[in-house]
Amino acid sequence: MKKLITLTLFLVSFYGFSQIQEVLLYNDWYLVKLEMKDGSKLFMKENNYDKDKVYTIRKDYYVSRDMSNYYRNLENFKVKYKLNKNKMVTHEETSLTIEKLTRDSLILSQNILGNEDKDLERYYFVPVSRKINAEVEKYKNADTLVASNIITPIFNNTFFRRTIRDMESKKDYQKNPIKNYRFNGYIYLNTKEKTINTILLDYNPEYTNEINQKLKYINNYKNWNINNLEKYSVIKIPFVFISYYQKKEKTESWGEIFTLYSVNYDDVFFQDKVSYTQLVTGNEYFGEAMKYYQNKNFPKAIEYFKKSYTENYRNLDAYYNYAELNYSTGHKEEACKTWDFLKKEGQKSAEKDYQLKCLGN
């Protein structure tokens, strides 16, 4: 059972999309806002989900990456597309619709065959150059620059590595797992004397030797490309370093993360609250609910839709189907309770259902 959703009309500036100015499209675009295609908020996502994204769009391909990687060569991450009127077609079943395009703004929305608007995303962009110019203006007369992902020296980062693998009976876990430790602080680059001084804010003295080995590389001035920022006497860079190893029921993961522009560990390495096991189990419950629904065993279908979103709280379809099925079987109070929850989480379709079916508006 898929919930039918009334499509939200979105006003655009192309007057029929007979033709777009392609030259305006081919630019580097900075993501300033992300929502679902029906106007809903992203459902139960972390605050830093898809934060600081850049889309580099060229004539026949685009590259999506974090702003922190903007100055790096990422040729291997190209997504090819063909421009068909106002659509960037990437596959016979997927494309991006150009809803608005000017020199100063771009709005794109996803199209995936079979997906509803509540499950598709809309992206709002401004040119990267506009973000860079605003940051440069902020430090126009400053002697010290506090680096950000917009204006920054480039570090020759050899630390970053992440590995995850599903465990099978024939595989062994790591015999000598990577140590779990972390530290953060500020890096001070003196561009006049070409020296570096690092001040630590948080660290475990038990791992002093490991930390010093990392700092030896970080404090090597030759490992930094100042990128025409010599006009600043000092460049201050917040950073976080995390070495981690995790073993769960069915997965094993390990790696090292060195990230700039924040001293907050949660900004760079947050733990997903939904585990791999919960995702699998939640999907299994959803499949069972669909079977019960098709066999017209509605009480069991309701039970398993609830089990699905209880196991995986991000399973939006489980909430919607649970509410709709409760309503259609006479359990209006429970349906309205669910729609009210979704409405408060920024879901536009649930807001309409609540107004119409619960308030009679």
N, C-alpha and C positions, 0 to 999 in steps of 0.2 A: 504494500500500500504506500504509494507516494502521495504526499499532500500537494494538491493543486494550489498554486499561489497566483493571485492577480498581479500581473506585471506592473511595476511602477514606471510611469512614463518619466523620462529624464529630458529636460530641455537642453538642447545643444545648439551650437552656433554654425552649423554647416548648411542650413537651408536646403535640405534634400541630399546633401553629400554628393552632389554631382561631380565635384572635384575638390581636392585639397591641395594646399601648397606644400608639396613634398619637401621642399628645401627647409621648411620650418621644422619638420619632423626629425631631420637628421642632426641630432644634437645630443648633449649629455644632460639628462634630466634627473633632478633630485626629488625623491618622494617626500611630500609634506603631509599627506593624509591618505589613509587607507580605510575603506569601508566595504560592506557587502553591496552587491549590485542593486538590491532592493532598498538600499539606504540604511540597512541595519548596521549596528556595531559588530566588530568581530566577536564571535561568541566564546566567552570564557578563555580568552587568550591573555598571555602575560603582557605587561606594559611595553616590554622591549621587543615584542614580536614584529619582525620586518622593519626594524628601526633603521633609519639612515641608509636607505637603499638608493642606488643610482642605476638608471637605465641608460646605457649608451646605445643609441639607435643610429644605424647606418642604412645604406640603400637596400641591402638584402639580408641583414642580420641585426640582432641586438644582443647585448650582454647585460645581465642583471647581476649586481654585486653590492657589497657593503661599501660605504663611502671610504672606509679605512683602506680599501684595496683600489681606490680610484686611480692612484698614480702607478699602479702595477700593470704589467702586460698580462692580460687574461684571454689570449686568443683561443684557448681550448674550451672556453665557456660560451661560445657563440651559439645563438639560436637562430636558425634560418627562417625567413618568412617571405611571402609574396604579398605585395600590396594590391588589394582588390577594392577599389573605391575607398571606403573608409575603414576597411578591415585589413589587419596584418595577419594573414593566414599562415599558421605554423604547421597545420595538419588538416586532413579532411574533416576532422571532428573538433578541432580547436582553433581559436583565433583570438585576437584582441581588437575590439572596436575602438576607433578613434572618435570619442564623443565631443572633444573640443581640442582645437589646436590654434594657438597664436604664438607670437614671439615670446611671450612671457608665461604661458601656461599650456599644459597638456593633460587631458583626462583620457585614460584608457580603461576599458572594462573587459573582463574575461567572457569568453563564449566556449562552453564545453558541451557537446551534444548530450542531451539527457539530464543535464543539471539544471536545477531551479535557480532563480536569481538570489535566493537567500544563501546559496552555497557558492556563489561566484563573487569575485572581488572587483572593486573599482579603485583605480589609482589616480591620485592627483599629484602633478609634478610642476616644479618650476625649474628653469635652467640652473645647472650647477654653477655656472659663472656668476649668477645672481647671488647665490649663497656665499661664494668665495669673496666676491666684492664687498658684501656686507661685513664679513669677518675681517677683511683687510682694513676697512674703514674704521672698525671698532678699535684697532690697534695702530691707527695712523701715526700718532705721535708718541707711542710707547717705546720704552727701552727694553722691556721684558715682554715676551710673547708667551701666553699660556696656550699651548698647542691643543688643537681639537682635530676631529676628523676632517674638518673643512680646510684648515691651513696648518701644515705640520711638516717636520722633517720626516724622511723615510728611513726606516730601520731595516737592515738586512736581517730579517727574522728567520733564523734557522730553528727556532724552538718549536713552533706550532706543529703539532701532530696529534691526531686523534684516531683511535682504532676501536672498532666494535665488531664483535663476532657472535653469531649464534652458536651455542654449545651443543654438540652432539656427543653421544656416548663414547665415540672413538677419539674424541679430542680431550686433551688435558688442559686444565687451567695453567696460567703462567706459574712456573716454579719459583721464579724470582720476580714477583710483581713490582711495578714501579711504586716508589714511595709517595704517600699522600702528604704533601706540604704546600704551603702557599705563603706569599708575601706581597706587599704592595707599598707604594710610596710615590716619590717624585724624583724625576730625573732632571738635572739642571745642566744644559749644554751652554758652555761659555764660548761663543763664536769668535771672540777676539783672541783668547788664549788657546782655543781648540782643546778644551778639557771638559771632563764630565764629572759631576758629583751627584751621587744618588743618596737620598734620604729615605730610610725605611720607616713606615708607620706601624706596620703589623707583621710580625714573623715569629716563628717558633725557634728559639735558640738551639733546640735539639738538631736542627737541620742547617746549622751555620755553614758547614763545609759545602753542602749542596748549593746553598744560596750564594756563597762567595764564588763558586764556579760559574753560576749564571751571571752574577754581577760583573765578573771579569770580562765577559763578552759584551754586556750591555754598556759598560763604561769605556769601551774602546771607541774613540771618536771616529775612527776609520769605518766603523760599521754603520755610520749615519750619513745620509745624504741631506745636507742642509737645504737644498732645493731653493736657492736664491733668497734665503731668509737671513743672510748675514747682517742685514741692517739692524736686527735686534741683537743687543749685546748678550742677552740671556734668553734661552728658550726653556720654559718649564713644562714638563710632560708628566701628567699623572699616569700611573701604570698599575697593572695587576699581573702577577705570575702565579699559575696554578699547576702543580704536578698531581695527577690523580690516578687512582686505580679503583675499579668497582667490579664486584662480582655479584650477580643476581642469579635467580633461578635458571634462566635460560640464556643469559647473555653475560659477556665479559667485555669490559671496556677500559681503556687506559690512554694516557697521553699527557701532553704539556700544552699550556695555553699562555701566551704572553700577549697582553692586550693593552693598548694605550688609551688615554683620554678619560679614564675613570679610575678611582681607587676603590670602587664598590665591587666586591666580588660577585654580587648578584647581577650586576649589569653585564657580566661577561660569561658567567657560568652558572645558569640557574638549572635546578633539577626539575625535570618534567614531573608534574604531580600525577600524571597518568602513566603507569608502567607498561612495558611491553605485554605482560601477562594480562593486565586489565583491558588493553586494547583488543587483544585476541578474544578474551572471554566476553567482553561487551559486544563484539561483532557476532559471536556465536549466539548469545541471547537474542540479539536483534533478528538473526536468521530464524531462530525458533519461533519468535513472535510472528514473523511473516507467515510461517507455515501454519500456525494456529489460526491466524486471521483468514488465510485462504480456505481453511477447513471450517470456517465460521465458528470456531471455538473462541469467542470473543473474551470471556473471562481469562483464559490462559494467555491470549495475545496481550491483553492489558498487563497481566502479571509479568510477562517476559519483556515487554517494552520498558517497564519500570526497572527490571533487573538490568537491562542494557544500559540505561543512563545512570543507574546507581553505580555500576561497575566502571563506566567511562562517562564522566560528567560532561564531556564535550560532545556527546552523540546527539546532535540537535534533532535529527529525524526521529529518534526514539522519543524525545519530549513531545514533538508535534503529533506523532501518531498516538502516543499515550493520551494526550489531551483530546484529540479528535474522536478516538474510539470511546473514551469515557463519555463524551458529550452525546454521541450517537446511540449509546446504550442506556442513556438516562441518568448518568452520573455527572450532572451539570456542575455541582460544587467542586468536584475533584478536577474537572476539565478547566474550570475558570481559575482555580488555584494555580494550575500549571501554566496557563496562558499569562496570568498575572506575573508569575516568576520570569517568564521569557520576555514579557513586555518591559520589566524593570531591567533586564539585561540588554535592552536596546534592539529587540527583534520586532521589526515593523509588521510582519505578517501576524504575529501573536497579538500585537496591539490592536490590529483590525478585528481579529477574532474575538478578543475580549470586549471591545466596544460593541460589536454587533450581537454576539451571542450571550454575553454576560450582563451588559448594561442596556442592551436594546437600542443603541444609538446608531 
